[in-house]
């Protein structure tokens, strides 16, 4: 006889706690190398939105998104010049003939995104690097092992390249062009050469070692100690301790890895842009909702079919996330679903855009780099600056895999039964291009929820209003539209000012919401424009204020309708805003560990995944769910169904994320480039343990896995699950005091702000968590939120 009792799946809880406590030694990510991946926080929601309960970030992305349209304007904000923002680099000597008009070399309040062109990149970056080389040589001659003579001038030097290179790299991600690509590709080796020169500076390394060994060490703050420790570790990882011949080899590897990663990302973007499916027969697009048909017709118009209409077409389907996901979930034409799916999972795997050889070369060079540094594999190099170890990350993934497997198998069985009852011919042979479609039909049947029918209740302006109201309630900040104050790169981009309770500006951010497949890479991310910094204070008193940008790929407005969002897209907006909050609400004045800087990679998703939980909070959700035409509030029964559907297919979503993370670790630990087993063999092998339906033999998903080959997640994709435990437990603090207790919620929100959001990388993430929660993390909240807490066990 079986009985149901509250236990942790596979006895995982204590073990997961141990896993989270894997590293108590603060090892922060240094910014010495200035490696701007521009993929820091990709977030999407396809299947494992639980990238899962938080939908951390799978590659598919039905909703990378967020945008704004007409939000409350503030005349006071737009009328005044922001305090403490100025970015000026007087050390850059300007050639009056060649540099005077180059916006990359001018002093500015905000980056001149609107006027920077490809023609500015080569002369601008070369002039900047020339002066930075001179500054570095002078710095090395005069530095002393003291905070004012070492760390402060180093931060100033680093910041110049961070801001300017970040500007052009950002434009490449959101406003790509062949000219800009070519310019960046030409100067990138010169930039990397300087980064290596800086990262391998023995005078700087020795000075940091001297500070650590000096009597002044005990008088440094926690943040300052973290900076010193980080710089020492990063210098070693950058090859400072290598012999000359090995250092030369190391540098060649770094140059080539930078080039290959850039090429990988370009191939994915180009392959995505290249695919178009023209449809002229209305029968072929049956099932697609009006929003998707509008987008498809709008795309057709942009491609020269000027007479295209929503009703009569023609329509163009693309591999861009909003189009792809709509076909997978709603197209009744199984043949169309198969064609689009196969095109998606084979992107960038053939012809001139084939990433296969690039992947092998990246993995080969990463392994060589690890060996040069004295590590067994690249995963060990990656973990050197994270909370986890390779073993602890693998343990966590395996325990979660076991906890998710039976639920995922049942998910598939449920789809087979349901589709068979609906008379589906494919019921006994469900495959990859069927699961999304039938899962959506089952969800609609089980919970009577149709995501497309909910879109009118989630217009972007209302969603943003609700998000900003939530931020005011729990964190005590006001966010006001400040369009016109800062230059933008596209007319859809909005600019905001964040103010404290006294009305004083404390941060700014850009928001780029819509998909632009012809020039903008897929995904959703947040990154810094400038960080908070005492040293870089323009007036010598108040710190420089932080500026962020949030970038999404949401379905744009169609006709006169505003951007209408799926619930998953709402979650994405909340997710990216969580990242932005940690950057903007930092109170850390040491620029090298302010905001998201210096936070271990496997903890940096905590605030973003934390914010997603508020999408299920009744007061928050009902405050944003207003019909864009009638103003009607989302019916109460629909909210209840959304809440009930939260754990729908949780096992499947969890397994997908575990597959991504496990494959990432396997490729960076045990895979040997050039051996008999190919990268696709590894994918098939890992998938047997992590996927109920194995991938197609011709699946080339890896050729589009930008997170680990063109982003910052190499041997670190597990971080989504690791941080999910932290974020769910952090949200449970609000559940403990009562989400309807406004006074307690505000008090808890203030504590969250003063710890998780304020301390940045200035303190070890475990210490920060304990300071907020009063104890070490527990996975109980995550398992509960995912519906995996209660299991049936034999008597």
N, C-alpha and C positions, 0 to 999 in steps of 0.2 A: 504494500500500500504506500502510495506517495503522499507526502504532505508538503504544503507550501509554507516556507518560513523565510524570514528576512536574513539572507546571507549575501556575502559578496561573491560574485561569480568566480569560480575556481579558487576561492580563498584569496582573491587578489589584493584586497585592500591594504593589509599590512605590508605586503611586498611592494605595492605601488608607492606607499609612503616612503619606504626605504629607497626606492629608485629615485624619488624626487630629492631625497637628501644626499644624492650621490656626491655632490661636490660642495664642501663648505668653504673651500678656499676661494676668495674672490679673484676671478680671472676675467677681466673685462675686455670687450672688444675695443681695441684702439682705433683711432681714426688716422693714425700716422700715415697709412698708405693712401688714404683718400679714395679708396676704391668705391666709386659710386656705381652701384649696380643698377640703380633705377628700377629695381625689381624687389625692393626691400620687402614690401608687404603686399604681395599679390594676393588677392582674395577673391574667390569666386564661389558660386554655389551651383554645382551641377549635381553631381551625384554626391559625393561625400560632402556635401555641404558639411557636414561635420568634418571640409578641408577641414565635422559633424556635429556636434551640437554646438557648435559654433559652427558654422560651416566654414571652417578654416579654409581651405583654398584649393580646391582641385583645379585642374587645368582647364576643365571645360568651364564655361562660365556663363551661366545664364544670366547672371546678374552681377556684373561688376558695375556698381553703379551708384550713382547719385548725382544729383544735379540740382539745380535750382532755377527757379524762374522768378517770378515776381515776389521777392521777399521784402519784408518791411524795410524801407529805406531809412537812413538816418542822416538828416541834413547836417547834424553836428559832426558826424564822423567824416563825411565826404568833404567838408569845408575846411578841415584843419590838417596841417601837416603832422604826421605821426611823430611822437617823441621817441628818442633813443633808437632810431632805426638805421641811421645813415651808414652806408657802407663805402668807405673811401680808402684807397690804398695809395697814399702819397709817395710810397717808395718806388712806384712804377714810373720810371722816366719815360716820357712820351716824345716820340719823334714828331715834330710839328707837321711834317709832310705826310707820313704814313699812318700815324696813330691818332691824330687829333679827332677824327670823326669816327673812330672805332668804339662802338658802345661797350665793348668788353673791357675797355681800358679807362672808362670814365668813372668819376664818382657818381653814385646814384643813391636815392632814397630806397627805391625798389628796383629789382633787376629790369632792364629795358627789354622785356620779352617781345615787345611789339616791333622792335627795329633791328634786332640781331638777325643777321643773314649769314649764309654759308661763306660769303666772301670775307666776313670779319674773323672767321675762325683761325685760319692759318696765321695771318699777321698778329692777331690778338694773343693767341696762345703762345706763339713764339716770343713775342715781346714780354709777356708775363713770365715765361719760364727763364728767359735770359736774366731778368731782374731777380727772380727767386734764386737762381744759381748764385748770383752775386751776394744776395742777402744771406744765403746759407753759408757761404764761405766766410763772410764777416761774422756771422753768428757763431760758427765753430771756433773762430779765433778768439772771441771775446767771452764765450759762455763760462759760467761758473756753476758749481753744483749747489745752487740755491734756487728757491722758487722764483724770485723776481728776475734772476739772470738766466734761467733755463726754461722753465715751463711757460712763463708769460710770453717771451719773444717767440717761442716755438709755436704757441697757439696762434699768434698773429701771422706767422709765416704760413702755417698750414691753412688758415682760414682763407687766404687769398685764392689759392688754387681750388679749394673746396667750393667756394661760391661761384667762381667763374666757370670752372669745368662743369659744375653741377648745372649751371644755367644752360650750356649748350647740350649737355647730355639729356637734360629734361626736354629741350626742344626736339631732339632727335626722337624721343619717345612719343611726343604728342603732335609733332609737326614735321614728320620725316620727309626727306627729299633726297634724290640721288646726289645733289650738290652738297648737301649737309653731310651725308654719309661719307662722301669722298674726302671732304675737308677734315672731318674728325678722324677718319682712318689714317690720313697722312700725318697728322700731328700726334696721334695717340702714342706711337712709340717714343716720341720725345717726352711726352707727359709721363709715361711709365718709367722711362729712364730717370727722370727727376725723382719720382716717387721712390724708386729703388735706392737712389743716391741718398735721399733723406732717411729712408727706413733702415739703411745699413750704415748710418753715420756712427762711427766708433766714438768720436768725441761726445756726441749726444748720449749714446748708450752708456759710456763710462761715467758721465755726469749723473745720470739717473741712478746708476749703481752706487755712486758715491753718496748721493742723498739717502739712499736706503740704508747705507752703512754708517751714516753720520749721527751725531748726537741730536740733530734737529728732527730726526725721524719721528720721535715720540711726540713732538709738538705739532705735527701735521694733522689736519683733519682727516676723517675717514675718506672723504672724496679725494683729497690730495694723495693719500696713500694708495688708493685704488688707481689713480692716474700713474703714479710711479711704477707700481707693480705691472700695470698693463703695458706701459711703454717698454719695460724691460722684456717682458714675455714676447711682445709683438716684434721687438727688434731681433730676438732670437729666431722667431718664426719667419722673419724677413731675410734671414741669412747673415746677420751681422757677425756671427761667430764662425762662419765658414772660411776655409782657406781661400786664397785668391782664385785658384783655378776652379774650385767648386762654386765659389760665389759668382764667377762669370757664367758658369753653366746654369746656376740658379736663375740669374737675371735673364738669360735667354729663354728659359722656361716661362718665366713670368710674362715676358713680352709676347710670347707666342700664345699663352693662355688668354691673355687679354684680347688678342686679335681673333682667336677662335671663338671665344664667347660672343664677341660682337657679331661675327659672321653667322653664328648659330641663330641668334635672335633675328637678324635680318632675313635669313632664309625662312624662318617661321612666319614672319610678317608678310614676306613676298608670296609665300605659298598660300597663305590665307587669302590674300588679295586676289591671287591668280584665279581661284576657283569661282565660277559663276554657273548657275543652273537656270536657264531661261525656260519659263513655263508659260504656255499659251492656252492650254486646255484647263478650264476651271475644275474639271473632274480630278485632275492630278493634285490639286491643293485643297481638296475637301478636308475639313476638320480644322484647318488653320484659323485661328481667331482673327477678328477684324483688325486688331492692332498689328498682328504679324503680316496680314495681307497689305495693310497700309504701308508698312515698312518695305515690303517686297516691291510694291508698285512704285514707291518713292525711289527705291534703288534703281528700278528699271528706267525711270525718268532720268536719273543722273547718268545712266549709261547710254543715253541717246534715244530711248523709246519714249518720245515726248508725249505720246497719246495714252500712256499707261494710266489705268485707273484701278482703284481698289476693287470695283465690281467686275470689270472685264479684262483686267490685265493689260499687257503681259506682266508677269511677275518674275523677279530675279531672286533666287535663293543663294546665299553666300555661306561661308564657313565662319563668319563673324558670330560671336556668341548669341546675340538675340535671335538671329535668323536660324542658326543651327539648333538651338535648344527648342525653339518653337516647333520645328519639323520633328524632332525626336519625341516630343511630348504629345503633339496634336495631329500630325498628318496621318490620315487614314490609309493613304497609299503606302503600303508596305514596301513596294519597290523603290519609292522615293526615299523612304527612311533608310533603306539599305544603301542606296547610292550616296546619300549625304554622309552617313556614318562612315562608310569605307573611305570616302574622300577625307574625312576629318582625321581618322586614325592613321592615315598614310601621308599626312602633310609633311612636306620637306623631307621626303624619303626617296626622291627620284630626280633624274636629270641634273640640271645645274644647281638646283636647290637642295640636293641630297645632303642631309646632316649626318649620315651614318659614319663616314670616315672622320668627320669632325668630332663626333662623340668618342670614337676610339682614340683619336689623338689627344683629346682633352683628358681622358682617363689615363692614358699612358704618361702624359706629362705630369699629371697630378701625383701619380705613383712615384715617378722619378723625383719630384720635388720632396715628397715625404721621405724617401730614402736618403736624399741629401741631408735632410734635417735630422736624421736619426730615428725616424718613426717607421713602423712596419707597413703602414698604409695611409692613405689620405684621410680616412675617417678619424684616425688618431690625431692628425694635425687639426682637423676641424673641431674635435672635442676638446682640444687643449684650451680653448677659450669659451667653453660652454659649461653649464651646470652638470650635465650628464657625462658619462663615459660611454664608449661603444657598447660595453657589456650591459650597462644599466638601460641604455636606450633600447637595445634588443630585447631585454627582459620585459620592459614595459610593453613593447609592441606585441610580444608573444602572449603575455597575459591578456591584453585587450583583444587579441585575435581569438583566443580561446573563448573569451566571454562573448564575442560577437558571432562566432561561426554558426552555432545552432540557430540563432535568430535569423541570420542571413539565409540559411537553407530554408527555413520556414517562410521567409519573405518570397523566395522563388516559388515555393510550392503554392503559396496563396495566389500568386500571379497565374500559375498554370490552371488552377481550379477556376479562378474568376474568368479568365479568358475563354476557357472551355465552356463555361456556363453562358458566355456571351456568343457562343457559336463561332469563335475564331478558328479559322483553318490551321493557324500556326500554333494552336494551344499546346500541342505535344512536342513542339520544336521551338520553343521561345529562345530567342537569341538576343544579341546585343542591341539590335535596332528595334526590338520589340519591348524590352523591359521598361524603357522610359514611357512609351505610349500606354502600355497596359497598367503600369504603376499609377499613372495620372488618372486613368479611368477608374481604377480600384479606389484610389484616394477620394475621387469625386463621389463614388458610390458609398464608400464606408463612412465618410464624414460629410457628404453632401457639400463639398467645397470644390469650386471650380476656380482655379487661380486666375484665369483670364477674366472671369466674371467679377472677380474682386478688384481688378485693376482700377475701375472708376473710383473706388474708395481710397486709392493710394496715389493721389497726384503729388508730384514732386514738391510743389510749394507747401502743401499741407504737411507732408512728411518732414520737411526741413523745419517748419515752424514747430512741430512737435518735438523734434530732436533738440532744437535750441531751447525750448521750454524745459525739457528734461534736464539739460545741462545747467540751466539756471536754478532749477529746484534742488538738484543733488550736489552741485558744485559751486553754486553762488556766482555764476558768471552771466554776462549778457553778451549776445552775439548780434552784431548789426551789419547790414549790408553797407559796403563802402566802395561800391563801384565807382570808377573814375579816379580813385586815389592812387592806384598802381596800374601800370601797363599790363595787358594780358595778351596771350598768344592766339586767342580765338574769341570771337564775339559771344560764344556760349559760356565762357569762363566767368565766374562770379568771384568777387573779392570781399572778404569779411574782416571785421575788426572784433576782437574779443576784449571785453572790458570787465574789470573787477566790480565788486559791490559798490565802490565809490565812483564808478564811471570812468576810471582811468584805463587807457589801453594797456593790455598786458601781452597781446600777441595778435598776429594776423594770419589769414590763410586764403589760398586760392582754391577754387573748386571747379574742376573740369569734368562735366558729367556724362557727356554723350559719346556713343560709338562713332568713330570716323575711320572706317577700315582702310581708306586710301592713304592715310598718313599717320594713324595713331595705333600703337601696338595694343594688343588685347590685354585684358586683366584689369585689376583695380589695385591701386597702391597709394601709399602716403610716403612722402619723403620731405626732408628738410630743405628749405631755401637758405635760411640762416638760423643759427642756434642762439639761445640765450647766452650771454657772456659778459662777465664783469670786465675782463681785460679789453674787450672790444667795444666798451662803452664810448659812444661818440662824444659825450660831454664830460667824461671823467667821473661821473657820479652814479647815475642809475645804469643798470646793466643794459646792454643791447637786447631788444625784444626779439623773441623767436618768430619766424615766419615758416609756414608749412604749405605744401600743396597736396590736395586730395585729387586723385584722378580715377575716373570710373569709365565704364563702357556700357552705359544704359541705353535702352531704346529711346531715341530722340522724339520730340513732339511730332505728331503727324497732323498736317493741316492746322486747324485751329485748336486741336486738343493739346493740353499740356502733356508732359511726359507722364504716362500712367504706368505704375510700377506693380510688379508681382510682389508677393510677400517676401520672397527670397531676396528680391532687389532691395527691399526695405532693410532687411538684415545686413546686406552688404554695406549700405550707407552707414548704418550704426557701427559696423565693424571698423571701417576706415576712419570714422570720426574718433573712435577710441584710440587709435594710433596717434591721430593728430592731437588729441587732448594731452597725451603723455609728453609730446614734444612741446606743446604750447603752455601747459600749466606747470611746467617745471619751476622750482624755486632754486634750483642748483645754479650757482653763479660761476662755477668752474666750467668753462665752455667745453672742455674735453670730455666731460661726463654729464653734460646738461641734456635734459629731455631724453631722447631714445639713445643717445650716445653712451657707449660703455656698458649698456645692459646686455647681459648674456643672451645670445640669440634664442635659446630655448625658453626664455622668460619674456621676450619682447612682445609676444602675442597676448599676454595677459589682459591688458586694458581693452584691446580690440574685441576679443572674444567675450570679455565681461559685458561690454556694451550691448552685444547681441541679445543677451538675456532680457533686456528691457523691452524688446519687441513683443514679449509675451506678457508683460505687465499690463493688467487691464486698463488702468487709468492712462498709461502712456499710449497704448495701442488705440483705444477708443478716442483719444484726443487727436490722433492723426488720421483716423479712418473716416473721412467725410467724403461723400460723393461729390465729385468735382462739378457736377451740374446742379444737383438739387440741394446739396449741403446735408443730406441725410446721413446720420451716423450709422456705422456698421451695425447690423442687428446683433443683439446680445447672443442669440443662439449661434450665429456665425463665429463670434469670438470664442464661444465655448468649444466649437468644433475645431477651430485653429489650435486651441490649447490641447485638445485631445489628440490632434494629428501630429503633435510635436514629435512623438516618438515613432511615427510611421516609418517603417523600413530602416529603423536605426541601426540594426545589425548590418544591413547592406552598405549603408553610408559609412559606417565605421570601418568595415573591411576594405572599402575602396581606399580610404586614407591610409590604412595600415599597409595596403599593397604599395602605394606610392613611397611610403617611408621605408618599407622593407627593401624594396628594389633599389632605392637610393643607397642604403647602407651596404647592401650586397655588392653593388658595383664599386663601392669605394673601400671595401674591405677584402673580399675574396676574389673578385674578378681579375683575371690576368689578360691584359690587352694582347692580342695576337695569338692567343692560345686556341685550342680547338673549339671551345665554347664561345659563341658570339654573344653580343649584348642582347640580341633577341632571344637566344637560348636562355639567358639568365632571366629575362622577363617572363618567359613561359614557365620556367622552373619556380620562380617566386609566386607566380599567379596560381599555380596549382594549390598552394597552401593558403592563398589569401583571396581567391575569387571563386565563387560558386560556379560561374561560367568562365572557362579559360578564354583568353584572348584568341582572336583569329590567328591563324598561322602567319598571315600577311600583315598583321597589326604592327605598325611602326610608331606607336605612341611615344616612344623614347625620342623620336626625331622632333617632337614638339614639346618636350619636357623642359621648358625654359627655366623653371625654378632652379634646377640643379646644373644646367649647362649654360645658362645665360643670366643667372641671377645669384642670389646669395645663399641658397639653400643646399648647396652640395654637402652631402653627409650631414644634413641638418633638417631634412624634411620632417623627421620625427618630432621636431620642435612644436608642431601644431598640436599633437596629442599631449605632449609634455605640458605645454602651457595651458591646455584645456583643463587639466586637473586644477591648476592654480586659479584660472579664471572662474570656473564653476564654484570652487570653494569660496572665492572672494565674494561672488554674488550671494552665496548662501548666508553671508553675514547680514545682508539686507533682509533675506527671508527670515532669519532668526529674530530680528527686531520687529518684523511685521511690515510687509510692503504697503499696508494701508495706514501705518503709523507715520504720518508726515513728519512729525518732529524727530522721531528716531531715525527715519530715512535720511533726513538732512544732516543729522549728527554723524551718522555712519558715512554718508557721502563726503562730509568734510574730512573725516579721518582717512578715507580712501584718497582724497585729493592730496592731503598733507603727507601721505606715505607713498603709495604706488605711483601717483602722478607727479609728486613734487620732488622726490629724491633722485630721480634719474638714475644714472649709472654710478652715483656717488657712494652707494652702499650695495653690498652683495644682495641679490634678489631674494634669497631665502630670508635674510635678516629683515629686509623691507616687508616681506609678506608676514613674518611673525610680528613685526611692529604693528601692522594693520589688523591682523586676525587674532593676535594674542596666543597663537599656537602655530605648529607646523602644518603644512597642507595635508588634507585628506581627500581621497578620490570619491568619497561617499556622494557628494553633491553631483559630480559628473555622471556617475552611474545612475543616480536617481533621475536626473534630467533626461538621460537617454533611455530610460525605461529598462535598464539592464541590472537593476539592483536586486529585485526579487527573482529567485529562480526556484524551480521545483527540484527537490532532492529526495533520494530514496529514504524511507523511514529507517 
